[in-house]
Amino acid sequence: MEKPVMTAVEKLVLAGEEAGFSVEQMIQILQTGTSVEALLCMIEWRWCPPAMEPRSSRWVM
């Protein structure tokens, strides 16, 4: 028996939940007028936040 194919919405929900968003939070974000593309960027950022570059504590004069 074949596994059912996930829809794009199901994939978005799964990715959002894995990134720490609940379905309700994602719906609220979209209801504020945020685009799906921006929501995907938020999900991506939660998965892989930008690395902070270490700062030197030494002063150069």
MIDOSE-1310 file (N, C-alpha, C; in nm, 2 decimals, decimal comma, always signed):
residues 61
mekp	+0,08/-0,12/+0,00/+0,00/+0,00/+0,00/+0,09/+0,12/+0,00; +0,06/+0,22/-0,09/+0,13/+0,34/-0,10/+0,10/+0,44/+0,02; +0,21/+0,51/+0,06/+0,19/+0,61/+0,16/+0,12/+0,73/+0,10; +0,03/+0,80/+0,17/-0,03/+0,92/+0,11/+0,07/+1,03/+0,10
vmta	+0,06/+1,10/-0,01/+0,15/+1,21/-0,03/+0,11/+1,33/+0,05; +0,21/+1,39/+0,12/+0,18/+1,51/+0,20/+0,15/+1,63/+0,11; +0,05/+1,71/+0,15/+0,03/+1,84/+0,08/+0,13/+1,94/+0,12; +0,14/+2,05/+0,05/+0,23/+2,16/+0,08/+0,19/+2,22/+0,22
vekl	+0,06/+2,23/+0,25/+0,02/+2,28/+0,38/+0,06/+2,19/+0,49; +0,05/+2,06/+0,47/+0,09/+1,96/+0,57/+0,24/+1,97/+0,60; +0,32/+1,99/+0,49/+0,46/+2,00/+0,50/+0,50/+2,13/+0,58; +0,43/+2,24/+0,55/+0,45/+2,37/+0,62/+0,42/+2,35/+0,77
vlag	+0,31/+2,29/+0,80/+0,27/+2,26/+0,94/+0,38/+2,18/+1,01; +0,42/+2,07/+0,95/+0,52/+1,99/+1,01/+0,65/+2,06/+1,03; +0,70/+2,14/+0,93/+0,82/+2,22/+0,95/+0,81/+2,32/+1,06; +0,69/+2,38/+1,06/+0,67/+2,49/+1,17/+0,67/+2,42/+1,31
eeag	+0,61/+2,31/+1,32/+0,60/+2,24/+1,45/+0,74/+2,20/+1,49; +0,82/+2,15/+1,40/+0,96/+2,10/+1,42/+1,05/+2,22/+1,47; +1,01/+2,34/+1,42/+1,08/+2,46/+1,45/+1,03/+2,53/+1,58; +0,93/+2,47/+1,64/+0,88/+2,52/+1,77/+0,75/+2,61/+1,76
fsve	+0,69/+2,62/+1,64/+0,57/+2,69/+1,63/+0,45/+2,60/+1,64; +0,34/+2,64/+1,71/+0,22/+2,56/+1,71/+0,14/+2,60/+1,59; +0,05/+2,51/+1,55/-0,04/+2,54/+1,44/-0,12/+2,67/+1,46; -0,16/+2,69/+1,58/-0,23/+2,81/+1,62/-0,15/+2,94/+1,60
qmiq	-0,02/+2,93/+1,64/+0,07/+3,04/+1,63/+0,09/+3,07/+1,48; +0,11/+2,97/+1,40/+0,13/+3,00/+1,26/+0,01/+3,06/+1,19; -0,11/+3,02/+1,23/-0,23/+3,08/+1,18/-0,24/+3,22/+1,22; -0,21/+3,25/+1,35/-0,21/+3,39/+1,40/-0,11/+3,48/+1,32
ilqt	+0,01/+3,42/+1,30/+0,11/+3,50/+1,22/+0,05/+3,53/+1,08; -0,01/+3,44/+1,02/-0,06/+3,46/+0,88/-0,18/+3,55/+0,88; -0,26/+3,55/+0,99/-0,37/+3,64/+1,00/-0,33/+3,79/+1,02; -0,21/+3,81/+1,07/-0,17/+3,95/+1,09/-0,13/+4,01/+0,95
gtsv	-0,13/+3,93/+0,85/-0,09/+3,98/+0,72/+0,05/+3,94/+0,67; +0,12/+3,86/+0,76/+0,25/+3,81/+0,72/+0,24/+3,72/+0,61; +0,33/+3,72/+0,51/+0,32/+3,63/+0,40/+0,37/+3,49/+0,43; +0,33/+3,40/+0,35/+0,38/+3,26/+0,37/+0,53/+3,26/+0,36
eall	+0,58/+3,33/+0,27/+0,73/+3,34/+0,25/+0,80/+3,39/+0,37; +0,74/+3,49/+0,44/+0,80/+3,54/+0,56/+0,79/+3,44/+0,67; +0,68/+3,36/+0,68/+0,66/+3,26/+0,78/+0,77/+3,15/+0,76; +0,79/+3,12/+0,63/+0,90/+3,02/+0,60/+1,03/+3,07/+0,64
cmie	+1,06/+3,19/+0,63/+1,19/+3,25/+0,67/+1,20/+3,24/+0,83; +1,09/+3,26/+0,90/+1,09/+3,25/+1,04/+1,12/+3,11/+1,09; +1,06/+3,01/+1,01/+1,08/+2,87/+1,04/+1,22/+2,84/+1,02; +1,28/+2,88/+0,91/+1,42/+2,86/+0,87/+1,51/+2,92/+0,98
wrwc	+1,48/+3,04/+1,02/+1,57/+3,10/+1,12/+1,57/+3,03/+1,25; +1,45/+2,97/+1,29/+1,45/+2,89/+1,41/+1,53/+2,76/+1,40; +1,53/+2,71/+1,28/+1,60/+2,58/+1,26/+1,75/+2,61/+1,26; +1,79/+2,72/+1,19/+1,94/+2,75/+1,18/+1,96/+2,90/+1,20
ppam	+1,96/+2,94/+1,33/+1,98/+3,09/+1,36/+2,12/+3,13/+1,31; +2,13/+3,25/+1,26/+2,26/+3,30/+1,21/+2,36/+3,29/+1,32; +2,48/+3,24/+1,28/+2,59/+3,23/+1,38/+2,64/+3,37/+1,41; +2,66/+3,39/+1,54/+2,72/+3,51/+1,59/+2,87/+3,50/+1,58
eprs	+2,93/+3,60/+1,52/+3,08/+3,60/+1,50/+3,14/+3,64/+1,64; +3,24/+3,56/+1,68/+3,30/+3,60/+1,81/+3,37/+3,73/+1,80; +3,35/+3,81/+1,91/+3,41/+3,94/+1,91/+3,54/+3,94/+2,00; +3,64/+4,01/+1,96/+3,76/+4,02/+2,03/+3,74/+4,11/+2,15
srwv	+3,80/+4,07/+2,26/+3,79/+4,16/+2,38/+3,91/+4,25/+2,38; +4,00/+4,24/+2,28/+4,12/+4,33/+2,28/+4,09/+4,46/+2,20; +4,14/+4,56/+2,25/+4,12/+4,69/+2,19/+4,25/+4,72/+2,10; +4,23/+4,77/+1,99/+4,34/+4,81/+1,90/+4,34/+4,96/+1,90
m	+4,46/+5,01/+1,92/+4,48/+5,16/+1,91/+4,58/+5,20/+1,81
